[in-house]
Amino acid sequence: MPEITMLIIADLHHSDTSVSGQIIGPREDGQYGLGGTPDRPLHYRWWTRAVASLTEAALQAESDGVDVMVQMGDWLDRGLSTDGGAAATTIHGEMITAIENFTGDRMNVVGNHQQAVVSFPTQWNGDWTKYDTVAFSANHVTRANPYPNGTTPYAYTFETAGFRCVVLNYETEMSAGQKTWLSGTALNTSLPVLVFGHNNCYSNTAPSTSFSAYNNWEDVSDILEAAGNVQVVFGAHQHTPPTVGGNFYRVNDILYCDLECPVVGPTDGSEPDEEDNVFYEVAIKADAIMGANQMMSDVQITGFRRGINRVDAYLVA
């Protein structure tokens, strides 16, 4: 049966701005910080931690010899077009140097900041594919089934270690086009499937009320369940404070793993240190056939720093 090991890190948000420790979410005075809405938890984003967090994760991945290292979107944050691109070139270089501590295959998920012009040097014109090529071309997995087209593959699939991996495009609400691609192309395989997206594909809140999930997440999860071959779905974008942690659900034989942001600091506003970093190694083995077209994977999740070890959706003491 297929087996794969991955190291996954989410939402690094590196930036050239001098403002770090930016408050996000509701404040005590009833106002909202940068990107704040009533449904976002209060947190502080310390992009000064991004390079150290990524370096530690890449060195761990290299030491453990994982198959693939996964960056779950929002590799960069904002403030990168103010000087025509010089600062962006510098911080890209810092992040590339960090991730190159891992010499194996790596893959990049598109986050909302990779679709915003403010997150790119002026000369890139907000085209995330240029950022993606610069950061990941040396070891990026080979894309197939690109969506929406071959020149701008916001979403794609690749196959490794006996699994098909489906990488989704960030959208506030998954479009009809991406849903058709997902059900008709991406999931059309006899292989066990792993799904990666910056948005979460399942939520314990009503549709359109969860900040981190697709607004139409029920439609998305229905597609994933109907395919009968989806094993694990990874999401990010939620930025929960260190005391909250990520969300892990097993729903209708699919394990949903919504991962934490490693540069979020304590809720008292103090600067985080290396113990506040968080990333995961995931070992997946598709070892049980549950009917004609239904597979169940054994999933072992090892958390580093404030990450918590899990077997499937259950905590491990």
Sequence and secondary structure as in RCSB ss.txt:
>XXXX:A:sequence
MPEITMLIIADLHHSDTSVSGQIIGPREDGQYGLGGTPDRPLHYRWWTRAVASLTEAALQAESDGVDVMVQMGDW
LDRGLSTDGGAAATTIHGEMITAIENFTGDRMNVVGNHQQAVVSFPTQWNGDWTKYDTVAFSANHVTRANPYPNG
TTPYAYTFETAGFRCVVLNYETEMSAGQKTWLSGTALNTSLPVLVFGHNNCYSNTAPSTSFSAYNNWEDVSDILE
AAGNVQVVFGAHQHTPPTVGGNFYRVNDILYCDLECPVVGPTDGSEPDEEDNVFYEVAIKADAIMGANQMMSDVQ
ITGFRRGINRVDAYLVA
>XXXX:A:secstr
  EEEEEEE    B S S  SEEESB TTS B TT  TTS  EEE GGGHHHHHHHHHHHHHHHT SEEEE S S
B S  STTTTHHHHHHHHHHHHHHTT  SEEEE   GGGG GGGS GGGTT HHHHHHHHHTTTB   EEEEE S
SSEEEEEEEETTEEEEE    SS  HHHHHHIIIIIT SSS EEEE SSBS  SS TT  SSB TTHHHHHHHHH
HHS EEEEEE      TTT  EEEEETTEEEEE   TTEE TT     GGG EEEEEEEEEEEE STT EEEEEE
EEEEET   EETTEE  
